Amino acid sequence: MTESKIAKTPFNLLAFPTTADIISNANLNNKHFSGIYLLQGNISESPYGSGYGYLVVFGSDNQNGVPQNVRQIFFPHGVDTVFTRRKYQGTWNAWTQISTS
């Protein structure tokens, strides 16, 4: 199979944060802007227990300033498990576990 390039999408890796924003008392459904987040306490819509861990977010296709297509990757503290989900055209899919210890 030969790879074909359909189009390019702008992604400035230098603009991606190199530090994590610390978030508490948050709903992960509202995290749709690209970034890295350290989650601490009272996290709703988490795929794993209390929600303590790291969340990496990639957002694109802004509509009225809010990304409509989003990928979230969640790394819970204390376990070797990773979860992911996406928001497509404004609707969140369920979390999927992609690795386990």
SULPEGI-V548498 format. One record per backbone hydrogen bond with DSSP energy under -0.5 kcal/mol. CO is the residue of the C=O (numbers start at 1). NH is the residue of the N-H. Records with the same first field share a line. If there is no record, write none. Layout:
CO = NH ; NH
//
This chain:
4 = 6
11 = 13
12 = 15 ; 16
13 = 16
21 = 23 ; 38
23 = 40
26 = 28 ; 44
27 = 30
28 = 31
30 = 32
35 = 57
36 = 21
37 = 39 ; 55
38 = 23
39 = 53
41 = 25
42 = 26 ; 44
44 = 28
48 = 51
50 = 43
52 = 77
53 = 39
54 = 75
55 = 37
56 = 73
57 = 35
58 = 71
60 = 68 ; 69
61 = 68
63 = 66
66 = 63
68 = 70 ; 90
69 = 60
70 = 87
71 = 58
72 = 85
73 = 56
74 = 76 ; 83
75 = 54
76 = 79
79 = 81
81 = 76
82 = 98 ; 99
83 = 74
84 = 96
85 = 72
86 = 88 ; 93
87 = 70 ; 89
88 = 91
91 = 88
96 = 84 ; 98
99 = 82
//
